[in-house]
Amino acid sequence: MAQRNRPIIQELIFHSDRGVQYACDEFKCLLDRNPMIIRSMSRKGNCWDNSVAESFFKTLKIECVYHYIFTDKEQAALIVFEYIETWYNRKRLHSALGDMSPEEFGKKLIKRKIAA
């Protein structure tokens, strides 16, 4: 979905932990379809590279998940999707991005690259 919604215009690194969902052949093939994606995987027992992801999941739980009692997986998936796509990426300000939303920050980067 990320590849479909945001065209890749330069090399990027897809970094993950050693989870089976990222190490399986099907996922490797999916990423290998785009030569601009460089796969990166943390070393065994190294939890430090996952701090950004862990921070995101903490925020997701506090700001979204803990506010609901989900009736089923489909409802949970829809609510989490809406939180990420309508609030977290488009409106929520992130201190690491100079108090901009990820969408606003991305647009600013694209404008800067076009002007350069």
Phi and psi restraints in degrees (value plus and minus 20) as a CYANA .aco file:
   2 ALA   PHI     -81.6   -41.6
   2 ALA   PSI     -61.7   -21.7
   3 GLN   PHI     -85.4   -45.4
   3 GLN   PSI     -56.9   -16.9
   4 ARG   PHI     -90.4   -50.4
   4 ARG   PSI     -60.1   -20.1
   5 ASN   PHI    -105.4   -65.4
   5 ASN   PSI     -43.7    -3.7
   6 ARG   PHI    -155.2  -115.2
   6 ARG   PSI      75.2   115.2
   7 PRO   PHI     -75.5   -35.5
   7 PRO   PSI     120.3   160.3
   8 ILE   PHI    -107.0   -67.0
   8 ILE   PSI      97.2   137.2
   9 ILE   PHI    -129.8   -89.8
   9 ILE   PSI     -25.7    14.3
  10 GLN   PHI    -172.7  -132.7
  10 GLN   PSI     147.3   187.3
  11 GLU   PHI     -77.5   -37.5
  11 GLU   PSI     122.1   162.1
  12 LEU   PHI    -159.3  -119.3
  12 LEU   PSI     137.7   177.7
  13 ILE   PHI    -126.1   -86.1
  13 ILE   PSI     105.6   145.6
  14 PHE   PHI    -120.3   -80.3
  14 PHE   PSI      85.8   125.8
  15 HIS   PHI    -125.2   -85.2
  15 HIS   PSI     117.6   157.6
  16 SER   PHI    -164.5  -124.5
  16 SER   PSI     151.6   191.6
  17 ASP   PHI    -102.4   -62.4
  17 ASP   PSI    -190.4  -150.4
  18 ARG   PHI    -112.8   -72.8
  18 ARG   PSI       2.8    42.8
  19 GLY   PHI     -79.5   -39.5
  19 GLY   PSI     126.9   166.9
  20 VAL   PHI     -79.3   -39.3
  20 VAL   PSI     -51.6   -11.6
  21 GLN   PHI     -86.3   -46.3
  21 GLN   PSI     -44.6    -4.6
  22 TYR   PHI    -116.3   -76.3
  22 TYR   PSI     -42.3    -2.3
  23 ALA   PHI    -113.1   -73.1
  23 ALA   PSI     -32.8     7.2
  24 CYS   PHI     -89.8   -49.8
  24 CYS   PSI     135.3   175.3
  25 ASP   PHI     -80.3   -40.3
  25 ASP   PSI     -57.6   -17.6
  26 GLU   PHI     -80.5   -40.5
  26 GLU   PSI     -63.8   -23.8
  27 PHE   PHI     -91.1   -51.1
  27 PHE   PSI     -60.4   -20.4
  28 LYS   PHI     -77.5   -37.5
  28 LYS   PSI     -64.6   -24.6
  29 CYS   PHI     -83.6   -43.6
  29 CYS   PSI     -58.7   -18.7
  30 LEU   PHI     -80.2   -40.2
  30 LEU   PSI     -66.3   -26.3
  31 LEU   PHI     -91.4   -51.4
  31 LEU   PSI     -55.3   -15.3
  32 ASP   PHI     -87.5   -47.5
  32 ASP   PSI     -35.5     4.5
  33 ARG   PHI     -83.8   -43.8
  33 ARG   PSI     -44.7    -4.7
  34 ASN   PHI    -133.5   -93.5
  34 ASN   PSI      91.5   131.5
  35 PRO   PHI     -87.2   -47.2
  35 PRO   PSI     -30.6     9.4
  36 MET   PHI    -104.6   -64.6
  36 MET   PSI     -25.6    14.4
  37 ILE   PHI    -117.5   -77.5
  37 ILE   PSI     102.9   142.9
  38 ILE   PHI    -124.6   -84.6
  38 ILE   PSI     102.9   142.9
  39 ARG   PHI    -101.2   -61.2
  39 ARG   PSI     120.3   160.3
  40 SER   PHI    -160.5  -120.5
  40 SER   PSI     117.5   157.5
  41 MET   PHI    -154.6  -114.6
  41 MET   PSI     118.1   158.1
  42 SER   PHI     -86.0   -46.0
  42 SER   PSI     137.1   177.1
  43 ARG   PHI     -93.0   -53.0
  43 ARG   PSI     135.7   175.7
  44 LYS   PHI     -78.0   -38.0
  44 LYS   PSI     109.9   149.9
  45 GLY   PHI      57.7    97.7
  45 GLY   PSI     -14.4    25.6
  46 ASN   PHI    -120.6   -80.6
  46 ASN   PSI      83.4   123.4
  47 CYS   PHI    -111.7   -71.7
  47 CYS   PSI     -28.5    11.5
  48 TRP   PHI     -87.1   -47.1
  48 TRP   PSI     -52.6   -12.6
  49 ASP   PHI     -91.8   -51.8
  49 ASP   PSI     -31.5     8.5
  50 ASN   PHI    -113.7   -73.7
  50 ASN   PSI     -10.4    29.6
  51 SER   PHI     -82.5   -42.5
  51 SER   PSI     -56.2   -16.2
  52 VAL   PHI     -85.3   -45.3
  52 VAL   PSI     -65.9   -25.9
  53 ALA   PHI     -84.2   -44.2
  53 ALA   PSI     -62.9   -22.9
  54 GLU   PHI     -81.7   -41.7
  54 GLU   PSI     -59.4   -19.4
  55 SER   PHI     -83.3   -43.3
  55 SER   PSI     -63.1   -23.1
  56 PHE   PHI     -80.5   -40.5
  56 PHE   PSI     -67.4   -27.4
  57 PHE   PHI     -84.9   -44.9
  57 PHE   PSI     -54.4   -14.4
  58 LYS   PHI     -82.6   -42.6
  58 LYS   PSI     -66.6   -26.6
  59 THR   PHI     -82.3   -42.3
  59 THR   PSI     -64.7   -24.7
  60 LEU   PHI     -77.2   -37.2
  60 LEU   PSI     -65.1   -25.1
  61 LYS   PHI     -86.1   -46.1
  61 LYS   PSI     -65.9   -25.9
  62 ILE   PHI     -89.0   -49.0
  62 ILE   PSI     -63.9   -23.9
  63 GLU   PHI    -105.5   -65.5
  63 GLU   PSI     -37.2     2.8
  64 CYS   PHI    -150.9  -110.9
  64 CYS   PSI     -87.5   -47.5
  65 VAL   PHI     -77.8   -37.8
  65 VAL   PSI     -64.9   -24.9
  66 TYR   PHI     -90.2   -50.2
  66 TYR   PSI     -26.5    13.5
  67 HIS   PHI    -110.7   -70.7
  67 HIS   PSI     -22.3    17.7
  68 TYR   PHI    -148.2  -108.2
  68 TYR   PSI     134.1   174.1
  69 ILE   PHI    -133.8   -93.8
  69 ILE   PSI      84.5   124.5
  70 PHE   PHI     -96.9   -56.9
  70 PHE   PSI     121.2   161.2
  71 THR   PHI    -106.7   -66.7
  71 THR   PSI     -47.0    -7.0
  72 ASP   PHI    -181.8  -141.8
  72 ASP   PSI     155.0   195.0
  73 LYS   PHI     -84.7   -44.7
  73 LYS   PSI     -56.1   -16.1
  74 GLU   PHI     -83.8   -43.8
  74 GLU   PSI     -62.9   -22.9
  75 GLN   PHI     -85.0   -45.0
  75 GLN   PSI     -63.0   -23.0
  76 ALA   PHI     -80.9   -40.9
  76 ALA   PSI     -65.4   -25.4
  77 ALA   PHI     -81.2   -41.2
  77 ALA   PSI     -62.2   -22.2
  78 LEU   PHI     -85.8   -45.8
  78 LEU   PSI     -65.2   -25.2
  79 ILE   PHI     -86.2   -46.2
  79 ILE   PSI     -62.8   -22.8
  80 VAL   PHI     -85.5   -45.5
  80 VAL   PSI     -62.3   -22.3
  81 PHE   PHI     -78.9   -38.9
  81 PHE   PSI     -68.0   -28.0
  82 GLU   PHI     -82.1   -42.1
  82 GLU   PSI     -60.3   -20.3
  83 TYR   PHI     -79.4   -39.4
  83 TYR   PSI     -69.3   -29.3
  84 ILE   PHI     -87.1   -47.1
  84 ILE   PSI     -68.5   -28.5
  85 GLU   PHI     -97.1   -57.1
  85 GLU   PSI     -52.9   -12.9
  86 THR   PHI    -121.1   -81.1
  86 THR   PSI     -47.1    -7.1
  87 TRP   PHI    -128.2   -88.2
  87 TRP   PSI     -82.3   -42.3
  88 TYR   PHI     -79.7   -39.7
  88 TYR   PSI     -66.4   -26.4
  89 ASN   PHI    -103.7   -63.7
  89 ASN   PSI     -47.5    -7.5
  90 ARG   PHI    -126.0   -86.0
  90 ARG   PSI     -49.3    -9.3
  91 LYS   PHI    -144.2  -104.2
  91 LYS   PSI     -54.2   -14.2
  92 ARG   PHI     -87.0   -47.0
  92 ARG   PSI     109.2   149.2
  93 LEU   PHI    -102.8   -62.8
  93 LEU   PSI     118.6   158.6
  94 HIS   PHI    -138.1   -98.1
  94 HIS   PSI     102.9   142.9
  95 SER   PHI     -82.4   -42.4
  95 SER   PSI     -52.4   -12.4
  96 ALA   PHI     -89.7   -49.7
  96 ALA   PSI     -33.7     6.3
  97 LEU   PHI    -130.4   -90.4
  97 LEU   PSI       5.3    45.3
  98 GLY   PHI      48.5    88.5
  98 GLY   PSI      16.6    56.6
  99 ASP   PHI      37.4    77.4
  99 ASP   PSI      22.7    62.7
 100 MET   PHI    -139.2   -99.2
 100 MET   PSI     140.7   180.7
 101 SER   PHI     -97.6   -57.6
 101 SER   PSI     138.8   178.8
 102 PRO   PHI     -77.3   -37.3
 102 PRO   PSI     -57.9   -17.9
 103 GLU   PHI     -83.9   -43.9
 103 GLU   PSI     -66.7   -26.7
 104 GLU   PHI     -82.8   -42.8
 104 GLU   PSI     -62.1   -22.1
 105 PHE   PHI     -82.8   -42.8
 105 PHE   PSI     -63.2   -23.2
 106 GLY   PHI     -82.0   -42.0
 106 GLY   PSI     -63.3   -23.3
 107 LYS   PHI     -82.4   -42.4
 107 LYS   PSI     -59.9   -19.9
 108 LYS   PHI     -83.8   -43.8
 108 LYS   PSI     -60.7   -20.7
 109 LEU   PHI     -82.5   -42.5
 109 LEU   PSI     -64.0   -24.0
 110 ILE   PHI     -83.0   -43.0
 110 ILE   PSI     -63.9   -23.9
 111 LYS   PHI     -81.0   -41.0
 111 LYS   PSI     -60.6   -20.6
 112 ARG   PHI     -84.0   -44.0
 112 ARG   PSI     -60.5   -20.5
 113 LYS   PHI     -89.5   -49.5
 113 LYS   PSI     -57.3   -17.3
 114 ILE   PHI     -86.7   -46.7
 114 ILE   PSI     -60.5   -20.5
 115 ALA   PHI     -91.1   -51.1
 115 ALA   PSI     -44.0    -4.0
